[in-house]
Every structure is written in structure tokens, then in C-alpha cells.
Amino acid sequence: MPIENWVMSREDVAKALELQRQIKEAGLTWPQLDILLQMKRGTVADWCRAHERVPAPIMQRITEILDGVKAGKIKPPIV
């Protein structure tokens, strides 16, 4: 079975780095954001490493969560 080449685009890497910056700015960890999004553990890590693309509706939800955490409206879960 041949191994397929996997290449990240610069755009994917830039989006992943921006997501990492936003999460750090809000003071969250990747596992905490997984919990707040009700996603399986490691999903956010895959997005932050550009292994997968974040769907637009979920990115909108991430932005809402991060804004809520920064404003003090959403309490980060204890991991």
C-alpha cells in the first residue's frame, strides 16, 4: 500500500498559527477548548497543528467561546 504525500499549504499553517495565538490570548489550553466545544480530546490539537481544517461554523463558535472567556462570561473548565 503506497504512502500518500501530505502537504500543508501556507494558508493552512497561517490559520493554525492564528488559532494558537487566539487560544493563548484567551488563556486556554487545547484540552480546555475541546471540552468547551464538546469535541473529542485532541481535535483542537489537530487544528492547531494544521492536520485538519477548522470548519467555518465551528470557527465561529470558537471565536464566541474565546471572546466569552476573555470577557469573563465563560469559566474555563479544570482539566
N, CA and C atoms as a LAMMPS dump frame, in Angstrom:
ITEM: TIMESTEP
0
ITEM: NUMBER OF ATOMS
237
ITEM: BOX BOUNDS ff ff ff
-5.0000000000000000e+02 5.0000000000000000e+02
-5.0000000000000000e+02 5.0000000000000000e+02
-5.0000000000000000e+02 5.0000000000000000e+02
ITEM: ATOMS id mol type element x y z
1 1 1 N 0.846 -1.17 0
2 1 2 C 0 0 0
3 1 3 C 0.9 1.244 0
4 2 1 N 0.795 2.082 -1.026
5 2 2 C 1.662 3.26 -1.108
6 2 3 C 1.261 4.321 -0.082
7 3 1 N 2.244 5.065 0.352
8 3 2 C 2.006 6.161 1.284
9 3 3 C 1.775 7.427 0.474
10 4 1 N 0.692 8.125 0.795
11 4 2 C 0.392 9.363 0.085
12 4 3 C 1.16 10.52 0.709
13 5 1 N 1.632 11.403 -0.15
14 5 2 C 2.286 12.614 0.347
15 5 3 C 1.243 13.521 0.976
16 6 1 N 1.616 14.159 2.05
17 6 2 C 0.724 15.086 2.727
18 6 3 C 1.434 16.416 2.817
19 7 1 N 0.831 17.438 2.256
20 7 2 C 1.465 18.746 2.215
21 7 3 C 0.511 19.78 2.811
22 8 1 N 1.053 20.611 3.692
23 8 2 C 0.28 21.71 4.261
24 8 3 C 0.479 22.938 3.385
25 9 1 N -0.584 23.653 3.163
26 9 2 C -0.434 24.916 2.441
27 9 3 C -0.023 26.001 3.437
28 10 1 N 0.552 27.044 2.919
29 10 2 C 0.936 28.165 3.79
30 10 3 C -0.297 28.757 4.469
31 11 1 N -1.395 28.759 3.738
32 11 2 C -2.643 29.296 4.293
33 11 3 C -3.11 28.458 5.486
34 12 1 N -3.025 27.129 5.367
35 12 2 C -3.414 26.25 6.473
36 12 3 C -2.532 26.482 7.693
37 13 1 N -1.24 26.64 7.463
38 13 2 C -0.305 26.882 8.566
39 13 3 C -0.596 28.236 9.213
40 14 1 N -0.856 29.247 8.396
41 14 2 C -1.149 30.583 8.93
42 14 3 C -2.419 30.566 9.778
43 15 1 N -3.442 29.855 9.311
44 15 2 C -4.69 29.762 10.075
45 15 3 C -4.475 29.007 11.384
46 16 1 N -3.674 27.966 11.34
47 16 2 C -3.385 27.192 12.551
48 16 3 C -2.629 28.044 13.567
49 17 1 N -1.66 28.81 13.096
50 17 2 C -0.9 29.685 13.995
51 17 3 C -1.786 30.776 14.587
52 18 1 N -2.698 31.295 13.79
53 18 2 C -3.632 32.31 14.286
54 18 3 C -4.546 31.715 15.358
55 19 1 N -5.012 30.496 15.145
56 19 2 C -5.848 29.829 16.148
57 19 3 C -5.063 29.625 17.438
58 20 1 N -3.815 29.206 17.32
59 20 2 C -2.969 29.044 18.511
60 20 3 C -2.84 30.364 19.267
61 21 1 N -2.629 31.449 18.53
62 21 2 C -2.476 32.765 19.153
63 21 3 C -3.747 33.162 19.895
64 22 1 N -4.899 32.949 19.266
65 22 2 C -6.172 33.318 19.879
66 22 3 C -6.43 32.514 21.153
67 23 1 N -6.126 31.228 21.112
68 23 2 C -6.334 30.369 22.28
69 23 3 C -5.425 30.818 23.422
70 24 1 N -4.17 31.097 23.097
71 24 2 C -3.212 31.537 24.122
72 24 3 C -3.634 32.884 24.705
73 25 1 N -4.086 33.779 23.85
74 25 2 C -4.519 35.103 24.29
75 25 3 C -5.692 35.009 25.27
76 26 1 N -6.561 34.019 25.067
77 26 2 C -7.709 33.821 25.961
78 26 3 C -7.309 33.097 27.246
79 27 1 N -6.089 32.562 27.274
80 27 2 C -5.622 31.87 28.472
81 27 3 C -6.124 30.444 28.594
82 28 1 N -6.488 29.845 27.475
83 28 2 C -6.98 28.466 27.473
84 28 3 C -5.908 27.505 26.974
85 29 1 N -6.134 26.237 27.259
86 29 2 C -5.313 25.174 26.686
87 29 3 C -6.152 24.469 25.628
88 30 1 N -5.497 23.683 24.8
89 30 2 C -6.226 22.941 23.768
90 30 3 C -7.25 21.994 24.38
91 31 1 N -6.901 21.224 25.432
92 31 2 C -7.906 20.333 26.035
93 31 3 C -9.103 21.092 26.622
94 32 1 N -8.866 22.269 27.181
95 32 2 C -9.981 23.057 27.712
96 32 3 C -10.929 23.462 26.589
97 33 1 N -10.378 23.859 25.451
98 33 2 C -11.224 24.245 24.327
99 33 3 C -11.953 23.03 23.766
100 34 1 N -11.318 21.866 23.748
101 34 2 C -12.012 20.627 23.354
102 34 3 C -13.264 20.435 24.202
103 35 1 N -13.121 20.62 25.518
104 35 2 C -14.244 20.424 26.437
105 35 3 C -15.335 21.458 26.182
106 36 1 N -14.952 22.719 26.031
107 36 2 C -15.94 23.772 25.792
108 36 3 C -16.679 23.575 24.47
109 37 1 N -16.009 23.01 23.488
110 37 2 C -16.636 22.734 22.187
111 37 3 C -17.379 21.401 22.175
112 38 1 N -17.213 20.627 23.243
113 38 2 C -17.787 19.284 23.34
114 38 3 C -17.287 18.395 22.202
115 39 1 N -15.989 18.502 21.946
116 39 2 C -15.334 17.687 20.92
117 39 3 C -14.491 16.626 21.605
118 40 1 N -14.141 15.588 20.856
119 40 2 C -13.265 14.574 21.442
120 40 3 C -11.882 15.179 21.662
121 41 1 N -11.201 14.669 22.665
122 41 2 C -9.887 15.199 23.039
123 41 3 C -8.913 15.062 21.863
124 42 1 N -8.188 16.102 21.591
125 42 2 C -7.208 16.093 20.511
126 42 3 C -7.677 16.776 19.24
127 43 1 N -8.963 17.091 19.164
128 43 2 C -9.482 17.732 17.957
129 43 3 C -8.861 19.109 17.76
130 44 1 N -8.845 19.907 18.822
131 44 2 C -8.267 21.252 18.726
132 44 3 C -6.772 21.16 18.426
133 45 1 N -6.104 20.178 19.013
134 45 2 C -4.674 19.995 18.747
135 45 3 C -4.436 19.732 17.261
136 46 1 N -5.283 18.913 16.651
137 46 2 C -5.153 18.654 15.213
138 46 3 C -5.321 19.941 14.41
139 47 1 N -6.28 20.767 14.811
140 47 2 C -6.491 22.036 14.106
141 47 3 C -5.301 22.96 14.291
142 48 1 N -4.762 23.019 15.504
143 48 2 C -3.645 23.928 15.798
144 48 3 C -2.347 23.479 15.149
145 49 1 N -2.266 22.223 14.786
146 49 2 C -1.078 21.706 14.094
147 49 3 C -1.285 21.665 12.586
148 50 1 N -2.433 22.163 12.127
149 50 2 C -2.803 22.182 10.707
150 50 3 C -2.949 20.778 10.136
151 51 1 N -3.27 19.802 10.989
152 51 2 C -3.519 18.447 10.496
153 51 3 C -4.908 18.357 9.879
154 52 1 N -5.809 19.211 10.336
155 52 2 C -7.161 19.279 9.792
156 52 3 C -7.56 20.742 9.706
157 53 1 N -8.495 21.032 8.814
158 53 2 C -9.015 22.396 8.709
159 53 3 C -10.212 22.549 9.637
160 54 1 N -10.334 23.73 10.221
161 54 2 C -11.468 24.015 11.1
162 54 3 C -12.657 24.414 10.227
163 55 1 N -13.789 23.707 10.349
164 55 2 C -14.979 24.113 9.597
165 55 3 C -15.43 25.52 10.023
166 56 1 N -15.939 26.3 9.085
167 56 2 C -16.328 27.692 9.35
168 56 3 C -17.32 27.838 10.509
169 57 1 N -18.378 27.001 10.594
170 57 2 C -19.308 27.165 11.719
171 57 3 C -18.641 26.911 13.073
172 58 1 N -17.701 25.982 13.1
173 58 2 C -17.004 25.688 14.352
174 58 3 C -16.036 26.818 14.679
175 59 1 N -15.407 27.405 13.671
176 59 2 C -14.505 28.537 13.915
177 59 3 C -15.281 29.702 14.505
178 60 1 N -16.504 29.903 14.044
179 60 2 C -17.347 30.958 14.602
180 60 3 C -17.651 30.661 16.072
181 61 1 N -17.933 29.407 16.388
182 61 2 C -18.202 29.001 17.778
183 61 3 C -16.944 29.184 18.636
184 62 1 N -15.789 28.851 18.082
185 62 2 C -14.525 29.038 18.807
186 62 3 C -14.34 30.511 19.154
187 63 1 N -14.59 31.386 18.189
188 63 2 C -14.452 32.823 18.421
189 63 3 C -15.389 33.281 19.532
190 64 1 N -16.638 32.793 19.52
191 64 2 C -17.598 33.15 20.568
192 64 3 C -17.115 32.677 21.936
193 65 1 N -16.598 31.463 22
194 65 2 C -16.105 30.911 23.267
195 65 3 C -14.907 31.711 23.767
196 66 1 N -13.953 31.977 22.891
197 66 2 C -12.758 32.715 23.3
198 66 3 C -13.11 34.126 23.763
199 67 1 N -14.04 34.774 23.066
200 67 2 C -14.486 36.106 23.493
201 67 3 C -15.176 36.031 24.852
202 68 1 N -15.98 34.989 25.064
203 68 2 C -16.666 34.806 26.342
204 68 3 C -15.704 34.563 27.488
205 69 1 N -14.659 33.796 27.227
206 69 2 C -13.647 33.53 28.258
207 69 3 C -12.906 34.82 28.599
208 70 1 N -12.522 35.576 27.563
209 70 2 C -11.796 36.828 27.802
210 70 3 C -12.657 37.84 28.561
211 71 1 N -13.971 37.841 28.297
212 71 2 C -14.883 38.776 28.961
213 71 3 C -15.297 38.292 30.35
214 72 1 N -14.939 37.061 30.692
215 72 2 C -15.303 36.518 31.995
216 72 3 C -16.691 35.906 32.045
217 73 1 N -17.349 35.774 30.892
218 73 2 C -18.695 35.194 30.837
219 73 3 C -18.662 33.669 30.836
220 74 1 N -17.568 33.099 30.364
221 74 2 C -17.403 31.642 30.319
222 74 3 C -16.211 31.284 31.188
223 75 1 N -16.434 30.36 32.11
224 75 2 C -15.36 29.925 33.005
225 75 3 C -14.649 28.727 32.371
226 76 1 N -13.319 28.784 32.249
227 76 2 C -12.581 27.655 31.675
228 76 3 C -12.717 26.415 32.559
229 77 1 N -12.911 25.255 31.951
230 77 2 C -13.006 24.028 32.741
231 77 3 C -11.653 23.638 33.328
232 78 1 N -11.697 22.912 34.431
233 78 2 C -10.469 22.397 35.033
234 78 3 C -10.147 21.081 34.352
235 79 1 N -8.937 20.983 33.836
236 79 2 C -8.527 19.769 33.122
237 79 3 C -7.489 19.049 33.946
